[in-house]
Amino acid sequence: MSAITVTGGPVERSDEVLTPEALDFLAELQTRFGGTRDELLAARRARREQVSKTGRLDFLDETREVREGDWTVALAPADFRDRRVEITGPTERKMAINALNSGAKVWLADLEDANTPHWANVIGGQVNLRDAVRGTIAFTSPQGKDYSLEDPSSTPVIVPRPRGWHLDEEHLQLDGRPLVGALVDFGLYFFHNAKELLERGSGPYFYLPKMESHREARLWNDVFTFAQEHVGVPHGSIRATVLIETIPAAFEMDEILYELRDHAAGLNAGRWDYLFSIIKYFRDSGPEFTLPDRNAVTMTAPMMKAYSELLVKTCHRRGAFAIGGMAAFIPSKDPEVNDQAFAKVRADKEREAGAGFDGSWVAHPGMVDLCKEVFTEVLGDRPNQLGKQRDDVSVSADDLLAAGKTPGDRTEEGLRGNITVGIAYLQSWLRGNGAVGIHNLMEDAATAEISRSQIWQWIHNEVTLTSGEKVTRELVDRLVEEEYAALEESVGTDAFADGEWEAARRLFVECALDPDFPDFLTLPAYTEVLRLEKA
């Protein structure tokens, strides 16, 4: 009998996932690596406290030899060399099938920002992944519509994204303490699917989110090394693409790849969390770090251009893939809206392909062909652009920190948008849906994080809007009342009453306005989820 206590309720087919052997494996992962995770989270807090005093980050002196050294990561497996279009989305069964039928080269099976960690989602997602790996995933909707794989032999490469290091899984306990969520997500998928994937000519590939240092990458590498030996698959079977979506990680791209070099596949420019991280890290470093409206910050802003070009240069120098950011647009029934949005998406993907990225992300099957077309115009029959070295790129610490050079206005419309998106997204998240279409954009936890952190920063730096009004607690309180009423009107009184709108509003306001800034919105939101599950 496993030492792990399962406190979550019954989930269909959970016996296929929570086997005694799988739980024993999770217990080993937790025992070996949980303590190091705790130390690294403490190191994050210490580093942020230092930044709050200095308002500064820089490249590390102690790892200069790594940055200047001549080394490369391991050669990518054959099925993971063409990544020109990747579709992201949660592991919910219907959406998983749609992603696998989309024609993308890769499906990022998201157990993180596009997924609420309800116990049913955590375990149900693993069941769905198990079926997806074996090509047997199918679904019948309540309306009787059947969904299945159009061609099980020609589906995207499956790349799960486990939760970040900061999240725990409260439904699985060892010695009275919750397991690390990242180890649960990784461990269950790897244990049940690694050998099956290798037999099918693929492998256990992962996206790794929200890392802040090469020491956190080293921990992942240690986890991979142990897991491969434990399960009995060759060293290097695992391949990981790391999201560079925190500002401290942008200063350690070389080091992160180096730590993972036997297992590294590439880096991804996770733009939305990156903006959140800049705001979070420098929220009390003065007005020069305040950003304009979220939708006004594009990848052509000086600091974003520096970040993305440094990522391409670093990856290609090391033989790793550079993957671009999200096209979050959801096709509309309005042709005019579609025309404008598709033009913006095309321009963004053309920028990425021209800069040397090897592929990029979309959030909806309807955007796959556009992204594939743009990258194919540059790649042709080549699988990637690893040969495009960006020796012309030179990026300094000042370039990465040039938030004050970001063009754009700070408007009441942008402030209202932050409030609406934040509350609407949280309401859906609490009810179990972490990928939410709002105003024809696919929102996930990262955009909600930007919304609430920007409000906090604007208040504490006394930002003045284009209207001439200063952002204060009183102004935000008034706008929250107005936007909340508008949300109720648009949803309808009965549907509004059936939702978790009041809890969403309370959580958002607390995280946006309380002086004590929570590191992640999803931490108090997860506590609320646990309360709702018990209700």
C-alpha positions in Angstrom: 0.0 0.0 0.0 1.4 3.4 -1.0 2.4 5.9 1.7 0.4 8.6 -0.2 -3.0 9.5 1.1 -5.5 10.4 -1.6 -8.0 12.9 -0.3 -9.7 13.7 -3.6 -13.1 12.4 -4.5 -14.0 9.7 -7.1 -13.0 10.5 -10.7 -14.0 8.2 -13.6 -11.2 5.8 -14.5 -8.9 7.2 -11.7 -7.9 3.6 -10.9 -6.0 3.5 -14.2 -4.0 6.6 -13.2 -3.6 6.3 -9.4 -2.2 2.8 -9.3 -0.2 1.7 -6.3 3.0 1.7 -8.5 2.3 5.2 -9.8 1.7 6.5 -6.3 4.9 4.9 -5.1 6.7 6.7 -7.9 5.1 10.0 -6.9 6.2 9.4 -3.3 9.8 8.8 -4.5 9.7 12.1 -6.5 8.3 14.0 -3.5 10.8 12.5 -1.0 13.8 13.1 -3.2 13.0 16.5 -4.7 10.3 18.2 -2.6 12.7 19.7 -0.1 14.8 21.2 -2.9 11.7 22.7 -4.4 11.0 24.4 -1.1 14.5 25.8 -0.9 14.3 27.2 -4.4 11.0 29.0 -3.7 12.7 30.6 -0.7 15.5 31.6 -3.0 13.0 33.3 -5.3 11.6 35.4 -2.4 15.1 36.4 -1.3 16.0 37.5 -4.9 12.8 39.5 -5.3 13.5 41.3 -2.0 16.9 42.2 -3.3 15.4 43.6 -6.5 12.9 45.6 -4.5 15.8 47.4 -2.9 18.0 47.9 -6.1 15.4 48.0 -8.9 18.0 45.9 -10.9 18.7 42.5 -12.4 21.8 41.6 -14.4 23.5 38.6 -16.0 25.3 36.4 -13.4 29.0 36.8 -12.9 29.3 33.3 -11.5 28.0 31.7 -14.7 30.0 33.7 -17.2 31.9 30.6 -18.3 28.7 28.9 -19.2 27.5 31.9 -21.3 30.9 32.1 -23.1 31.5 28.4 -23.4 31.3 26.3 -26.6 28.6 23.7 -26.0 25.2 22.6 -27.5 22.2 20.7 -26.3 21.4 17.1 -27.4 20.2 16.6 -31.0 16.4 16.6 -31.1 14.5 13.4 -31.8 13.3 13.0 -35.4 9.6 13.6 -34.6 10.4 16.8 -32.7 12.4 18.7 -35.2 9.6 20.4 -37.1 7.6 22.7 -34.8 6.4 25.4 -37.1 2.9 25.5 -35.6 1.9 24.4 -32.1 -1.6 24.5 -30.6 -2.1 25.0 -26.9 -5.1 24.1 -24.8 -6.3 22.2 -21.8 -6.6 18.4 -21.5 -10.4 18.5 -21.4 -11.5 15.6 -23.7 -13.3 17.4 -26.5 -10.7 20.2 -26.7 -7.9 17.6 -26.7 -9.5 15.8 -29.7 -9.9 19.1 -31.6 -6.3 20.0 -30.9 -5.1 16.5 -32.1 -7.2 16.9 -35.3 -6.0 20.5 -35.9 -3.1 19.8 -38.3 -0.6 21.4 -35.9 2.8 19.9 -35.5 2.7 20.0 -31.7 -0.1 20.0 -29.1 0.8 21.7 -25.8 -1.4 19.7 -23.5 -1.8 22.3 -20.8 -2.0 21.1 -17.2 -1.0 24.6 -16.0 -2.4 28.1 -17.0 -5.2 26.9 -19.2 -6.4 24.3 -16.6 -8.1 24.8 -13.2 -6.5 22.3 -10.8 -9.9 20.8 -9.8 -9.2 17.2 -8.7 -11.4 16.0 -11.6 -9.3 18.0 -14.1 -6.0 16.8 -12.6 -6.9 13.1 -12.9 -9.3 13.4 -15.8 -6.6 15.2 -17.8 -4.2 12.3 -17.1 -6.8 9.8 -18.3 -7.3 11.8 -21.5 -3.6 12.0 -22.1 -3.3 8.3 -21.6 -5.9 7.7 -24.3 -4.4 10.4 -26.6 -1.0 8.8 -26.5 -2.5 5.5 -27.5 -4.7 7.0 -30.2 -8.0 5.8 -28.6 -9.3 9.1 -27.3 -13.0 9.7 -28.2 -16.0 11.7 -26.8 -19.7 11.9 -27.2 -21.3 15.2 -26.2 -24.5 15.5 -24.2 -26.2 16.4 -27.5 -25.0 13.1 -29.0 -22.2 14.5 -31.2 -19.3 12.1 -31.6 -15.7 13.3 -31.5 -12.7 11.0 -32.4 -9.3 11.2 -34.1 -9.5 11.6 -37.8 -6.1 9.9 -38.4 -4.5 8.4 -35.2 -1.3 7.8 -37.2 -0.9 11.5 -38.0 -1.5 13.6 -34.9 0.6 16.4 -33.3 3.4 15.5 -31.0 2.0 15.6 -27.5 3.8 17.9 -25.1 2.2 18.3 -21.6 2.9 21.4 -19.5 2.9 20.5 -15.8 2.2 23.1 -13.1 4.9 25.5 -12.0 7.1 24.8 -9.0 5.0 27.1 -6.8 1.8 25.1 -6.8 1.0 22.1 -4.6 -1.5 19.3 -5.1 -3.6 19.2 -1.9 -5.5 16.1 -2.9 -2.3 13.9 -2.6 -0.6 13.9 0.8 2.6 12.4 2.0 3.4 12.5 5.7 0.6 15.1 6.1 1.9 17.5 3.5 0.7 18.1 -0.1 2.8 16.9 -3.0 4.4 19.3 -5.4 1.9 19.8 -8.2 4.6 19.8 -10.9 5.9 16.5 -9.7 2.4 15.0 -9.8 1.6 16.2 -13.3 5.0 15.1 -14.6 5.1 11.9 -12.6 1.8 10.5 -13.6 2.2 11.3 -17.3 5.8 10.0 -17.4 5.1 6.8 -15.4 2.1 5.7 -17.6 3.3 6.9 -21.0 7.1 7.1 -21.4 7.6 3.5 -22.6 4.5 3.6 -24.8 5.6 6.8 -26.4 9.1 5.5 -27.1 7.6 2.3 -28.7 5.6 4.5 -31.0 8.6 6.4 -32.2 8.1 9.5 -30.1 9.0 10.2 -26.5 8.1 11.9 -23.2 8.4 15.6 -24.1 7.4 18.4 -21.8 7.0 22.2 -21.6 8.3 23.6 -18.3 6.7 26.9 -17.0 7.5 29.8 -14.8 11.1 29.0 -13.9 13.1 31.8 -12.5 16.7 30.4 -12.4 19.1 27.8 -13.7 19.0 26.2 -10.3 15.3 25.4 -10.9 16.3 23.9 -14.3 18.9 21.8 -12.5 16.2 20.5 -10.3 14.1 19.5 -13.3 17.2 17.8 -14.8 17.7 15.8 -11.6 14.0 14.8 -11.7 14.4 13.6 -15.3 17.6 11.7 -14.6 16.0 9.8 -11.7 12.7 9.2 -13.5 14.3 7.7 -16.6 16.4 5.3 -14.5 13.5 4.4 -12.2 11.1 3.6 -15.1 13.8 2.0 -17.2 14.0 4.2 -20.3 17.3 5.6 -21.8 18.9 8.7 -20.4 17.9 11.6 -22.6 14.5 10.1 -23.6 12.9 13.2 -22.0 13.0 16.4 -23.9 12.0 19.7 -22.4 11.1 23.1 -23.8 11.4 25.9 -21.2 9.1 28.9 -21.2 11.2 32.0 -20.7 8.3 33.8 -19.1 9.9 35.4 -16.1 12.2 38.4 -16.1 15.0 36.7 -14.0 15.0 33.7 -16.4 15.6 36.1 -19.3 19.0 36.7 -17.8 19.8 33.0 -17.5 18.7 31.5 -20.9 22.2 30.0 -21.6 22.4 28.6 -18.1 19.0 27.0 -18.2 19.8 25.3 -21.4 23.1 24.2 -20.0 21.6 22.6 -16.9 19.1 20.7 -19.1 21.5 20.1 -22.0 20.9 16.3 -22.2 17.2 16.9 -22.1 16.7 20.4 -23.6 14.7 20.9 -26.8 14.4 24.7 -26.8 13.0 27.8 -25.3 9.7 29.6 -25.7 8.9 33.3 -25.6 5.9 33.2 -23.2 5.0 36.8 -23.6 2.0 37.1 -21.3 3.5 35.7 -18.2 6.7 37.6 -19.1 4.8 40.9 -18.9 3.3 39.8 -15.6 6.7 38.9 -14.2 8.1 42.4 -15.2 5.3 44.1 -13.4 5.5 41.8 -10.4 9.3 42.0 -10.0 9.5 45.8 -10.4 6.1 46.8 -9.0 7.7 48.9 -6.3 10.7 50.1 -8.3 9.3 53.4 -9.5 7.1 54.8 -12.3 9.7 54.0 -15.0 8.6 50.4 -14.7 4.9 51.0 -15.2 3.6 49.8 -18.5 0.8 51.1 -20.7 -2.5 49.3 -21.3 -2.0 45.5 -21.7 -3.2 45.4 -25.3 -0.8 48.3 -26.2 2.3 46.3 -25.3 3.4 44.5 -28.4 6.5 42.4 -29.2 7.9 45.4 -31.1 8.4 47.3 -27.8 12.1 47.7 -27.2 12.3 45.5 -24.1 10.1 42.8 -25.8 12.2 42.9 -29.0 15.4 42.6 -27.0 14.0 39.6 -25.1 12.7 37.7 -28.1 15.8 38.3 -30.2 18.1 37.2 -27.4 16.1 34.1 -27.1 16.5 33.2 -30.8 20.2 34.0 -30.6 20.8 31.9 -27.5 18.7 28.9 -28.7 20.3 28.7 -32.2 23.8 29.1 -30.8 23.1 26.1 -28.6 21.3 23.9 -31.2 18.0 24.4 -29.5 14.6 25.5 -31.0 13.2 29.0 -30.5 9.4 28.9 -30.3 7.3 32.1 -30.5 4.4 33.4 -28.5 0.7 32.9 -28.5 -1.8 34.1 -31.1 -4.7 34.2 -28.7 -7.4 35.3 -31.3 -10.5 33.1 -31.6 -12.2 33.4 -35.0 -15.4 35.3 -35.0 -18.6 35.2 -37.0 -18.0 38.8 -37.9 -16.0 38.9 -41.1 -14.7 42.4 -40.4 -13.4 41.4 -37.0 -11.8 38.4 -38.5 -10.1 40.3 -41.3 -8.5 42.8 -38.8 -7.5 40.1 -36.4 -6.0 37.8 -39.0 -4.0 40.6 -40.4 -2.5 41.3 -36.9 -1.8 37.7 -36.3 -0.1 37.3 -39.7 2.1 40.3 -39.1 3.1 39.0 -35.7 4.0 35.5 -37.1 5.9 37.1 -40.0 7.9 39.1 -37.4 8.7 35.8 -35.5 9.6 33.9 -38.6 11.8 36.7 -39.9 13.5 37.0 -36.5 14.5 33.3 -36.8 11.9 31.5 -34.6 11.4 27.9 -35.5 7.7 27.9 -34.9 4.9 29.6 -32.9 1.8 29.0 -30.8 -1.9 29.4 -31.6 -4.8 28.9 -29.2 -7.5 27.9 -31.7 -7.6 25.3 -34.5 -8.9 28.0 -36.8 -5.5 29.8 -36.6 -3.3 26.7 -37.4 -3.3 27.1 -41.2 -2.3 30.8 -41.0 0.6 30.2 -38.7 1.7 27.1 -40.7 1.5 29.1 -43.9 3.6 32.0 -42.6 6.4 29.8 -41.3 6.4 27.6 -44.4 6.9 30.7 -46.5 10.3 31.0 -44.6 11.1 27.4 -43.9 10.0 25.7 -47.1 10.9 22.0 -46.8 13.3 22.7 -43.9 12.0 21.6 -40.5 13.5 24.6 -38.6 15.8 27.6 -38.7 18.6 26.3 -36.5 21.1 27.4 -39.1 20.0 31.1 -38.7 22.5 32.4 -36.2 21.7 35.8 -34.9 25.2 37.1 -34.5 23.9 40.6 -35.2 22.0 40.6 -31.9 23.6 42.2 -28.8 21.4 42.6 -25.8 22.3 44.3 -22.5 20.7 44.3 -19.1 19.4 47.8 -19.8 17.8 46.6 -23.0 15.9 43.9 -21.1 14.8 46.3 -18.4 13.7 49.2 -20.7 10.1 49.1 -19.6 10.0 52.9 -19.6 10.6 53.0 -23.4 7.4 51.0 -24.1 5.1 53.1 -26.2 1.4 53.4 -25.4 -1.2 55.1 -23.3 -2.6 54.3 -19.8 -6.4 54.7 -20.3 -9.6 54.3 -18.4 -10.6 51.8 -21.1 -7.5 49.7 -20.3 -8.3 49.9 -16.6 -11.8 48.8 -17.1 -10.7 46.0 -19.4 -8.3 44.7 -16.7 -11.2 44.6 -14.3 -13.6 42.9 -16.7 -11.2 40.3 -17.9 -9.8 39.5 -14.4 -13.2 38.9 -12.8 -14.7 37.1 -15.8 -11.7 34.8 -16.1 -11.6 34.0 -12.4 -15.2 33.2 -12.3 -14.7 30.6 -15.1 -11.5 29.3 -13.5 -13.3 28.7 -10.2 -15.9 26.7 -12.0 -13.2 24.5 -13.6 -12.5 26.1 -17.0 -9.1 27.6 -17.3 -9.2 28.5 -21.0 -11.8 31.2 -21.5 -12.9 33.1 -24.6 -13.4 36.8 -23.8 -13.9 39.4 -26.5 -12.6 36.9 -29.2 -9.4 36.3 -27.3 -8.4 33.1 -25.5 -7.6 34.1 -21.9 -5.7 32.1 -19.4 -4.2 32.6 -15.9 -1.4 34.7 -17.3 -3.6 37.5 -18.7 -5.6 37.6 -15.4 -2.3 38.0 -13.6 -1.3 40.9 -15.8 -4.7 42.5 -15.2 -4.6 42.5 -11.4 -0.8 43.2 -11.1 -1.1 46.2 -13.4 -3.9 47.7 -11.3 -1.8 47.2 -8.2 1.2 48.9 -9.8 -0.7 51.8 -11.3 -2.2 52.6 -7.9 1.1 52.4 -6.0 2.9 54.5 -8.6 0.0 57.1 -8.8 -0.3 56.7 -12.6 -2.3 59.3 -14.4 -4.7 58.2 -17.2 -5.1 59.9 -20.5 -8.3 61.3 -19.1 -6.3 63.2 -16.5 -7.6 61.2 -13.6 -5.1 59.6 -11.2 -5.5 55.8 -10.5 -6.5 55.5 -6.9 -8.2 52.9 -4.7 -11.4 54.9 -4.8 -11.4 55.1 -8.6 -10.8 51.3 -9.0 -13.5 50.6 -6.4 -16.0 52.6 -8.4 -15.0 51.0 -11.7 -15.3 47.6 -10.2 -18.8 48.3 -9.2 -19.7 49.5 -12.7 -18.0 46.7 -14.5 -19.4 44.1 -12.2 -22.9 45.4 -12.8 -22.2 45.3 -16.6 -21.1 41.7 -16.3 -24.3 40.8 -14.5 -26.4 42.5 -17.2 -24.5 40.7 -20.0 -24.7 37.3 -18.4 -28.3 37.6 -17.1 -29.5 37.6 -13.5 -30.2 33.9 -13.2 -27.0 32.7 -14.8 -25.1 35.2 -12.8 -26.6 33.8 -9.6 -25.6 30.3 -10.5 -22.0 31.3 -11.1 -19.1 32.1 -8.8 -19.1 35.8 -9.6 -19.0 37.2 -6.1 -16.0 34.9 -5.1 -14.3 35.9 -8.3 -14.8 39.6 -7.6 -13.6 39.3 -4.1 -10.5 37.4 -5.1 -9.6 39.8 -7.9 -10.1 42.9 -5.8 -8.0 41.4 -3.0 -5.1 40.5 -5.3 -5.3 43.8 -7.2 -5.7 46.1 -4.2 -4.3 44.6 -1.0 -0.9 46.1 0.0 0.5 42.6 0.5 0.9 41.5 -3.2 0.3 37.7 -3.7 3.0 36.1 -5.8 0.4 34.3 -7.9 -3.3 34.9 -8.2 -3.8 31.1 -8.5 -2.6 30.5 -5.0 -5.6 32.1 -3.2 -7.8 31.0 -6.0 -6.8 27.4 -5.4 -7.7 27.7 -1.8 -11.2 28.9 -3.0 -11.4 25.9 -5.3 -10.7 23.6 -2.4 -13.5 25.3 -0.4 -15.9 24.9 -3.3 -15.1 21.3 -3.7 -16.0 20.7 0.0 -19.2 22.7 -0.2 
